[in-house]
Amino acid sequence: MASQFKKPTTSILLLFTTLFYLQCFHVSAYEFEVGGSKGWLVPPSNNTIFYKDWASHNRFSVGDTIRCRYKKDSVMEVSESEYKKCNSTQPLFFSNTGNTVFQLDHSGPFYFISGVSGHCERGQKMIIKVLTSEEFSSGRRSSASKSAALSCGLLKLVLMSSVGSYLF
């Protein structure tokens, strides 16, 4: 009687293990929260390099997205010259929804500024450098994505050993 239940349970366990393994294996893009818990805002006084520091602590890859959360503001992608002037009348991208998601669709630099007058001059601007696949494979991701990959790897190991001990 016990053997009747073992076969369907084994099949279901193998199916879930396989699906979990594939989910972990195919994750390649990452979403970054701009500014971390602070979001997209005018940095505190005398901290005009806040977003420069934030961006330099992350490694961006083609296909990643950035999320900007803000209140009564906007985010614009601009050219390098407009970034240096902190002004744009013709941004490449503009959003003022309060929760903007922007996909990094090619390697190279992306320039972002606030669309509110005076905010850029006070440090609400950033350059994101998206690495080529060759640069990215030799670099490092942020600690959040490294820990996610480690957790996924450990869970795969535990699941596979559990399935192996259950079957044999």
Buried (B, 14 or more C-beta within 10 A) or exposed (E): EEEEEEEEEEEEBEEEBEEBBEEBEEEEEBEBBBBEEBBBBBBEEEEBEBBEEBBEEBBBBBEBBBBBBBEEBBBBBBEEEBBEEBBBEEBEEBBEEBEBEBEBEEBEEBBBBBBBEEBBBBBBBBBBBBBEEEEBEEEEBBEEBEEBEEEBEEEBEEBEEEBEEEEE
